[in-house]
């Protein structure tokens, strides 16, 4: 088993998703839900 140096450990990329990625996916899903809701139940301005 090889012991990794500090530089080698910093260069390892994990398979996780960033907070920006989660926010982007959430905003797209929210927009799509609002679009679908507006299309299926259109309300007129009061």
C-alpha positions in Angstrom: 0.0 0.0 0.0 1.4 3.4 -1.0 1.1 6.4 1.3 -0.1 9.5 -0.4 1.5 12.8 -0.1 -0.4 15.9 0.8 -0.4 17.2 -2.8 -1.6 13.9 -4.1 -4.5 13.9 -1.6 -5.5 17.4 -2.7 -5.6 16.4 -6.3 -8.1 13.5 -5.8 -11.6 14.4 -7.1 -14.5 12.7 -5.4 -17.9 11.9 -7.1 -19.9 14.4 -5.1 -22.1 17.2 -6.4 -21.5 20.8 -5.4 -24.0 23.1 -3.7 -24.3 25.1 -6.9 -25.3 21.9 -8.7 -28.0 21.1 -6.2 -29.3 24.7 -6.3 -29.4 24.5 -10.1 -31.4 21.2 -10.2 -33.8 22.5 -7.5 -34.5 25.7 -9.4 -35.1 23.9 -12.7 -37.5 21.5 -11.0 -39.3 24.4 -9.3 -39.6 26.4 -12.5 -41.0 23.3 -14.3 -43.5 22.7 -11.6 -44.7 26.3 -11.7 -44.9 26.2 -15.5 -47.0 23.0 -15.4 -49.2 24.4 -12.7 -49.8 27.7 -14.7 -50.6 25.7 -17.8 -53.1 23.4 -16.2 -54.7 25.9 -13.9 -54.6 29.3 -15.5 -55.9 32.1 -13.2 -56.9 35.5 -14.6 -55.7 38.7 -13.1 -58.0 40.1 -10.5 
